[in-house]
Amino acid sequence: MFPIRDHNPSTRKPVVTYGLIAANVAMYLLTLPAFDETRGFWVWLALYPLAISHGELMWGLLTHMFLHAGFMHIAGNMLFLWIFGDNLEDQMGRLGFLCFYLACGLGAAFAQISADPSSSVPMVGASGAIAGVMGGYLLLFPRARIDILLIIVVFFKVFTVSAWTMLILWFAIQLFGGFSMIGAEGGVAYWAHAGGFVAGLVLTIPVFLRRGGAEFWNRNHGKPPHDDAVYGPSRIPKVRR
């Protein structure tokens, strides 16, 4: 079960969101395992909690956000960024969103380091920064409509849920995963996901307050302040005006 789109069209082209997707894809292609001469570059730019704890390889706090461990890893991350990033960029502005995204990635990194500061396992991926985008989305648009694809063996079904349902469930899964992975080596950086989510929610509070706080919710009933995108049989979005 994973989201495939929201019904929350942005009002302008999300240049920074597209740029982040392009940068991640470019770095992934550059560091594919088939390219041995650049694979060492991947290893060098990853984040190592133990090294950071000793004040070494500090660039990994930033560079790890643009590395991925495989096709499904980057595909899932870029899908989430594409769904949720444009709306946060719309609300924060381009430079504001870029700073927000990087700050969430740093928050995610420190959460994972705090959970296991002695780990020498490399951490890579944009997941923590994107989790921050999801946290911000939850605060601003809790009742936005999200289309979820459910796959059970050969059964496929798309259904629509509110953003808060999907995002709070996702966050709960990260917390459960984090506690279940205590003491384990490798695997998913659940604490980075949870930390990034919380960082994004907190960092979005100033934007939320500038929009009117609770009044912003009341005015729009927790939904985006514009008409929903409507998806017809062709799956091409149409916007009610």
N, C-alpha and C positions, 0 to 999 in steps of 0.2 A: 504494500500500500504506500503510495507516494503521490505528492501533488504534481499536477501537470500544467496548471495555469490558474490565475485568479481572474476575477471579473472587475478589476480595478485598473482601468487604463490610465496611463500617465498623460499629463497635459503637454509635455514637450519631450523631445528625443533624449533618452537617458545616455548621454555621451560617456559619462564616467563608468556607468554600469557596463556598457559595451566595451569600453577600453579595458576594464578589469578582466572581463571574459577573454578578450583577445590576448592580454598579457599572460593569463594563466594557460591558455591553449598553446601559445607560442613557447612558453617555458616547458610545458609538458612535451611538446614535439622535439624541442632541443635536447631534452634529457632522457629520451627513450632508452630503455636498456640496450637496444640494438646499436646505439652510438656509444661505444666504450669510451671514446675520447671525451665525451661530455658527461658521462655517468658520474665521474669523479666530481664534477661540478655540482651535481645533485647532492652527493654525500657531503660536500664541503658547505653547502648552503642550508642544509637541514638544521633543525633546532635540537640541541642536546641539553636536556635539563641539568645534567651533572656539570657540563661545561659552563652553562650560564650561572649556576650556583657558585662557581669559582671565578666568575668574571671573565670567562673566555668565550670565544666564538660568538660574541654578542650580536653580530649581524644576523644571526639565525632568527632572532626575535622578529625581524621584518621579512627576511627572504623566504622563510619556511612557508609563508602564506601563498607563495606562487609556485610551489612544488607539489606534485601528486604522485601517488604510488602505483597508479594503474588507470586504465581507461574508465572503469566503472566509478572509481574515486573522483576523477575530474568531471565525468559526465553528470554525476549526481550533484556535485557542488555547483557546477555552472547552471544546471537546471534551477536549483533553488535561488541562485543569485539573479537569474533572468526573471524569475517569477516575482521576487520580493524587492529587488534592488531598485527598479525604476521608480517605484512609489516613494521610497525613502529619499532618493535623489530629487524627486519632485518637491518634496517638503523641505529639504535641507539646502538645496542648491548644490551645484556641482562640486565646488571646492569643499563646502561643508560636509557633503556626503563622503568625499574621498578621505578627509581627515577622520570622520566618524568610522569608516570602514577599517582604516589602519589601526585606530585606537581600539576597536573591538578585537582585532586580531592580536594586539598586544595584551589586552585583558585576558583573552583566551589562553595565550601562551603562559602568562604568569599563573593562571589558575591550574594549568597542567603541571607546571614546575612546582608549585606549592604542594600539589597532591603527591608528587613523587620526585623530589629534588635530586635523588641519587641515581636516577635512571640514565643510562647511557644509550637507550634506544632512540634513534632519530625520530623526531616528529615533523610531519609535513602536511600541507593541505590548507586550503582556504576555508575549511569547515568552521573554524572558530570565528573568523571575521564575518562569515555569512550567517552564523548563528546570531551574531549581534544584529545583523540586518533584520532577522526574524523577530528578535526581541523588540526592536524598535517598531516593526510593523504591528506587532501585537498591541503595543501601547496606543498607536495612532488609529488603527483600523481593526478593532477586535471583532467586528461583525462583517467584515468584507467576506465575499463568497469565494471559496477555494474549490476547484475541481480536483478530486482525488481519484486516482486509478487504482482499482483493486484487482489483483491477479491471484486466482486460486487455480493452480494447475493450468487448465486450458480455458478457464472462465475469466472473462474480462468485463469489468463494469466500471463506468465513470459515474461518480455521484458527487454532490456538492455539499460542503459543510461550511460553517462559519470559521473564520481565521482563528478565533480563540480556541475552538475545539481542536483543530489540527495542531496548533502551535503549543498549547499546553500539554497535549498528549505527547508530542515530540520531546518537549523539555523533560517530562516525567520519565520517558524512556532513557534519556541521557543520564539523569540522576540514578536510575536503577542500574544502568550499565556501569556508571562510575563506581558505585559501591560494590558491584559484583566483580569488578576487575581489580580491586585492591590487592596488591601483592603480585599481580600477574605481570609478565614481561610481554611487551608488544601489544598488538591488538588496536582497538579503536581508542582515540584520545577523548573519552567521554567527558572528562573534567574540562577540557578545552572547549568543548561544545557548550556545556552548561555555563562555564565562566563567560564565554563570549556572548551568550544569550542574555545573561544578567547585565553585563557591561553595556550591551546595546539598549536594553530597556532603560537603564539608568541614564545613559548619555542622551537618550531621546526626550527625557523629561523637560529640558528647556524648550525644545520645539513644541512639545505638547502644551506647555504653559503659555507660550506665545500665541498658540492657536485658541486659547481660552480655557484650557484645562478641562474640567468636567463639563463645562458648557459646550466645548467642542464635541464631546460625545453626545450630549443631549441634543444639540442642534442637528446632528447627523445620525443619531441613534446608533453610534458606534460604527457606522458605515463610512465609506469614502465620501467626500463632499462633492460628488458628481455622479452622474448616472452610471450604472453598471455597463460593462461590455457585454454584448449578447453574442453567443456563439451559435451559428446556424449549422445545418447539416454539413456545409462545406468546411466547417471548423475555422473559417476566416472570421476574426472578430469584427462585429459591427457595434457601433457605439450609438446609444440613444442620445439625442440632443433635444 
